[in-house]
Amino acid sequence: MEGALESFRKELGGLRTGRASSNLLEPVMVEAYGSRMHLREVATVSVPEPRLISVQVWDRGMTKAVEKAIRDSGLGLNPQAEGQVIRVPLPDLTQERRAELAKVAHKYAEQCRVAIRNIRRDGMDGLKKAEKASEITQDEHKVQSDKVQVLTDQHIKMVDDSLAQKEKEIMQV
């Protein structure tokens, strides 16, 4: 359940709000040295201002490739190269785009909830099998089932809290 929650938080981190975040460029892949590499493997990503991401490329020859990868990433960003530094200004989001991002965040949250429920189902199935094989008693089965349900409820609440926080961040003008 922790893994599903961590994955969900990473997906939320990649959603563009109105503020710059180094996680925004996490999925960007660069054609470098004859193979595809993550941007973090060829450059340092930092956030010097709330609406600007700075990418410091380690190899001067990679600047054009990094700039092209950011432009072609589908994030709607327009990088500007200045020597080995690439500046990526973040444009303001329209209200329509904010609503779309909120829907995407809700979709990610639902996927995480489903993953957590699947883990709960697997745990309950394991308890039923253990009871049928006489490895645990009926009372132990009940106690453990309740514990699994409590854990599930706690993790779903964490997902809902993270979603509410991200939605507030997205809708903030």
N, C-alpha and C positions, 0 to 999 in steps of 0.2 A: 504494500500500500504506500509505503514511503517512496518507493521508486516511481510509482505512478504520479504521486504528488510532486516529486522533484521534476519529472518530465513535464508536467503541466506548468509548473512555474517557469521552466526554461522556454516553453512555447509562448507564455505570456510575456516574457522578457523580450522576445523577438518581435512583438507587436509594436508598431510605431505609434506612439501617443502624440505628443506635441513636443516632448522633450527628447533631447539626444540621449542615447544610451549605447554603450559599446556593444551590447548584446544584439543590437539591431543589425550589425554586419556579420553576426555569427554564421549564418548559412551561406555567405558569399564564398564561392570557389574561384580560384585564380588559376589560369593556365601558366604554370611556372616550371621551367627546366624540363619540359617535355611531359609533364603530368599535371593532374588537377590537385591543387592544395588548398587548404583553408586559408583565408586571409590572415589569420593570426600566425600562420607559419611563415609568412613572408613580410609581415609588417607589424608595427605596434599601433594599436587603436586606442585613442584617448578622447575624452570629452572636455575640452577647455572652456566651453561656454554652453549654456542650456540649449541652444539651437544649432550647435556646430559639432561635428565629429571630425577629429583630426587623425589621419592615417599616415604614419611615418614609415615609409618603405625602406627596408634595410639595403636592398640592392638597387642602385640608381636605374639599371636597365629594366627593372620590373615595374617602374612607375606607370608606363602606358598600359601594361597588362592589368594592373590592379585597378586603374581608373576605368578601363573597359569592363572589367568584371563587376564593379559597383554599378556602373551605368546599366549593364545588361541583367542585373540581378532581379529585376521586377519589383523593386522596392519604391520606384518612382523618385529616385535620388539623382542629382546632377553634380557629380564631383568636379572639383577644379584643382588641377595640379599646379604646384609652385615648387619646382625643384624636386626634392625627394619627399616633400610633404603634400598630401592630398587633403584638401578641405572639402567636407561634405556638409553644406548647409541644409537644414531641415525646413521645408516650407510649412506654412501654417496649414492646419487641417480644416477642411470645410465641415459644416455640421453633418452633411450627408455622409462624408467619409468617416466621421466619428461614429455614426450609427452603424456603418458597415463593420468597423473595427470591433464595436461592442458585440455585434452578432458573431463575429469570428471568435471572440473571447468566450462567448456562451457556448459555441460549438466545442471549443477545446475543453471547457469545463464539463460538458456532458460526456465527452469521450473519457475524461479522467474518472468521472463518477461510474461509468460503465466498467472501466478497468477495475476500480475498487470493488464494485459489486461482484465481478467475476472472481476476484480473489476471495471474497467472502464465500461465494458459492463453492469454490474449491475447498476451502477450509471446512465448511459444513459437510461436504461430501466425505472428506477424510474422517471427520468425527463419526459419521454414520457407518462407514466401513469399519472403523475401529470398534464401534459398539457391536456391530454384527459379528465381528471376529472375536468378541468377548475380551477385547484388550482393555476396554474401559466400561464402567457401569453406566446405567441409564442416568443416574444422578450426575456423574462426571460429565456425561455428554451434555446435559442441560446446562451445567455451570460453564463449560467451555464454549458452548453455543452462545450463551449470553455474553461472554467475554469477546468473542469474535464480532458479535453485533455491536457492542459498545465501541470497539476499535473502528468498525466500519462507520458508525455514526460520527465519531470524532474526525475521521479523515474526510468524510463528506462535508462536515462543517468547515474544515480547513480549506477545502476547495471553494466553498461558497464565500468564505471570508476573502480569499485571494482574488476571486472573481469580482467581488464588490469593490475591493480596493483598486483593481485594474480598471474597472468600469468608471469609477470616480475620476481616475487619472486621465482616461481617454476623453471623458466628457468635459473636463476642465478646460476652459478657454483661456 
